Amino acid sequence: MPASVPNRGIVWTLGLLGLLFVASYLQLFTYFWHRWTEEHGPFGYGYFVPPSVAFLLWANRDAIRSAPVTKAPAWAWALTVFAAVVNLVALVAAVNVLQSLTFLALVMLVPLCVWGPARYRYLWAALLYTATMIPWPGQIINVVLFKMQHLSVVLAAKIFGAMGMNPIIEGATVLLPNFSFDVAPACAGLTILFPTVACTILTAMMVNASLGRRIALVALSVPVSILTNAGRIMLVGLIGNQGGTELANRLHDASGFVGVIICVLILSGLGAMIGCGKYHDRYMPAWAREPEDDAADAAKPQEVTA
């Protein structure tokens, strides 16, 4: 049977698994949506992840279609059954953290069981990117939030001090000569850090560079995000000190989104400097491809790489 003609049994299996999957995770998807849309939440980018995963799979569709369907290893089926049972327990107990883990596990395991290792090698990295949309538990977020809040205050204070403004720090409050403001949890930088890291991981999956260079690019996204947030706090304080509270508040409301854009631009420049500036042609529109590289890119295994 040609590889382009789907096996009827596989289609029915996928349909049944899809219905069971959606039904069992409907409550979790509602929780995801709530976390993605909460005001000043760090996971506001979450609903962009599924389309990104779909794009990664679509861009590698030729390699996926041409790969043979093989038998899945027994351990994959065993782990799938185990994850399904754990999900049932988590669903009854309404434990979102545990359900989130089983969701990711089944997203990774079910395609392996259905199509086998030969085709799965072109699927796994795109599927793993789904992990970036899963909200972290509140207990972990609170710890990270506190550390980021403290770090943002310290960095902003050092910048103000270097400018000769001699700020006074009282907890999360920064006192300037003509203006004072609180570095609230929403200003701690997670709304910049999380989407920037997620965007950088996606970029690293598509660029034509060595694994080490791509890991370095992702690693750079953390300090760039932290420093950008410190600069944002400094700018809000500086404008508030010179122009008043109303002007500072207007800047503050839009500065988080602008901060992400600034991080992406900075990381694009840094990526070009470390050799992560060229994308694989399969991820680029036809008009943006370099003709001389088309044959070479097509000859390479079109595997989604992490």
N, C-alpha and C positions, 0 to 999 in steps of 0.2 A: 504494500500500500504506500502511495507517495506520502512524503513527510508533510505536505501541505493539506492532506485530507485528514481531518480529525477522526480519531476512533470514537465510535458511538458510545462505547462503554465509558471511555474517559470523559466524554461530554456529560453523560448522566452522573457520573461520579462527582465531577466538579460542580455541577448544578446542585446536587444534594448537599455536598460539603459546604457550598456557599450559603445555602439557606440555613443550615444548622449553625454555621459560623455567625451570620448576621443576627439570628435569633438569640444566640447565647451571649452575644456581646452588645446587644442593643442598649442595655443599661450603661455599659462602659462607654459606648460612643457618646451617650448623652453627657456623661461625666467629662469626657474629653472636650466636648463642645463648650461646656460651662467653663472649663479651665482656659480654653483658647480665647474665649470672649470676655473674660473677667477684666475689669478696669485695672490698668497698670500691671497686668499679669505678664510674667516672663515668657509665656508660651503662646503669645498672640499670633505667632507665625504658623502655628500647628496645622491649620487647614490648607496651607500651601504644600505640605509634605506629600500627601497622597497624589496630587497631580505631578509632583516632581518624580515620585517613584514610577508613575505611569509613563512619564517621558523617558526615563532611563531604560525601562523595558522596551518601549516603542523604538528607541534609537538603536537597540540591539536586536530588533525583531528578526533580521535575516539570520543572524547567528543562532538565535533561539530556535527558529523554525528548522534550520538545517541540522541541528543536533539531534541525535537519535534518542528515542524514548527507551530507557533501560529499566531493569529491575532495581527497586530501591533496597538498600540494606535492611536487614531485620531490625537493627538498632533504631533506625529512623521510625519505623512503625511502632516500636515499643515506646519511644519517647513521645510520639504523637498521641498514643493512647493515654500515656501518663499525664501529658499536658491537658488533654481533654477532661480527664477525671479531676485533676486539680482545679481546672476552670469551673467545673460543676460545683465543687466544694466552695470555691471563692464566690461564685454567683449566689449560692444559697446564703452564705455568710456575709455577702455584700462587702467584700474586701477588695477595694479597687486596685490596690497595689499588686496583690497577687494575681488578680485578673489581667492587669496590664502585662505582667510577665508571661502569663500563659498566652495572651494575645500575640505577643512578639514571637513566642516559641512556635505557635501554630502557623503564623505567617511564614516562618522560616522552614518549618518541617513539612507541611502539607505538600508544597510543590515538589520537594525532594521525594516524597512517597509516591506522588502521582506520575512524575516524569523521570525520576531516577537521576543518578549523579552526572551523566553526560550532558544533559540539558541544564541541570541545576547550576553548573559552573558559570553559566551566563545569567543566572537569576539571583544568586544569593546576595551579592553586594547591594543591588537595588532594593531588595526586600529588607535588608538590614538597615537601610537608611530610614525605614519606618520608625526605628527606635527614637529618632530625634523628635518625633511629634508627641511622644508619651510624656505626660506631665510627671515631674518628680514628686515623691511624697512630701507632704508638708513639713515633716520633721527634718528632712534633709535640706529642703529649701530654706527653712528658718535658720539653720546653721550657716549655710552659704550666704544667706542674705545678711546676717549679722557681720560676718567677716568682710563682705564686700562693702557694707555700709561704713564700717570702721576704716577700711583701706581708702575709700573714696574721700572721707573726711580728712584723713592724714595727708593724702596727696594734694587735695585742694588747699589745705592749710599751708603746705610747703610752697605751693605756687604763689599763694597770696603773700607769704612771707618774703619770697624772692622778689616780689613786686614792691616791697616796702610798705605793705598795708598792715602788718603786725596783727593778724587776726587772733581772737580769743576763742578757744574751743571748749565748749561745755557739753560733753557727751556727743550728741549728734547735731548740736547747734553751733553754727559758725557766726561769730560776732565781728562785724567789720565796723570801721569808723562811722559810717552813715547808714548801715543796713545790716540786718541779721536774718538768718534763715536756717531752717532745719533740713538736714539731709535725711528725708523720710525714707522708709523702706522702699517706696516706689522709685526713689532717686538713687538707690544703691548701685544700680548698673546692670541688674539682671535682665532688664528689658532691652538692653543693648547686647549683653554678653551672649545670651542664649540664641537669639536669631542670627547673630554674627557667626557664632561657631557652627550653627546648622547650615548657614549659607556657604561657609568656607568648606565644610565637609563635602557638600554637593559639588562645589567647584573642584575640589581635590579628586573627586571621582571621575571628572570629565577631562581633566587636563592631561596632556601627553608629557609625562615626567616620571622620573624614578619614584619608587615608593618612599625613599628617604626624603626627597624634596617635598612630596605631598604631605607627609607627616609634619615636616617643618612648617609648611604653610598653615596647617590646622593648629599647630602649637602657637604660632604667632598670633592667631586670632584672639587668644585669651589676653595677653598683655596689651594688644592694640585696643581691645574693648575696654579694659580697665582704665587705660590712659585717656581714651576718648571720653569716658564718663567723667573722669576727674576734670578734664578740660571743659566739659559741659557745665559742671558745678561751678568751676571758676568763672566761666562766662556769665552765668546767671548771677553770681555774687557781684561780679564787677559791674554789670549793667544795673543791678539793684542799688549798688552803692553810689553810682553816678546818676542814674535816671529814675530811681524810685521803685517802689514795690509793684505797682501796676505793670510797668514795662517788664520787670523781671518775671512776673507771673505769666505774661503773654509769651515770653521766650521759653519758659519752662514747659508750657503745655505742648509745644511742638518739638522740643529739643531731643526727646527720646527717639522719635522716628528719624530725625535728621542725623542723630548720632550713629544709627545703624548704617545709613547711607555713607557717612564719612568713613566708618570702619571698612565697608566694602571697597570704597575707592582706595583707601590706604593699602588694604591687603591685595588689591589688584596690582598696585605698583610694586609692592614687596614681592608678590608672586612672580611678576615679570623679571625682577632682579635675581631671583633664585632659580629661575628656569621653569616656572609654572605658569607661563603666560600663553601657551599655545594649547588649544583644545583639540581633541580628536575630531576628525572631520565628521564622523557620524553624529556628533552632537551639534553640528553647525548647520545653518541653512545653506542651500546649494550656492547661493550667490556669495557667501562669505568664505567658501572653501578655497584652498590653494590648489589649483589644477595639477601642479607638478607633484603634489603629495597624495593625490587621490588613489593612485595605484598602490603606493606603498602602504597607505592606511587600510585599504581594502584587503591587502594581503595578510595583514596581521590578524590574529584571532580576536574577534570582536567580543571580548569578554568584559563585562562590567567589573571594574576593579575598585576595591575599597580604598 
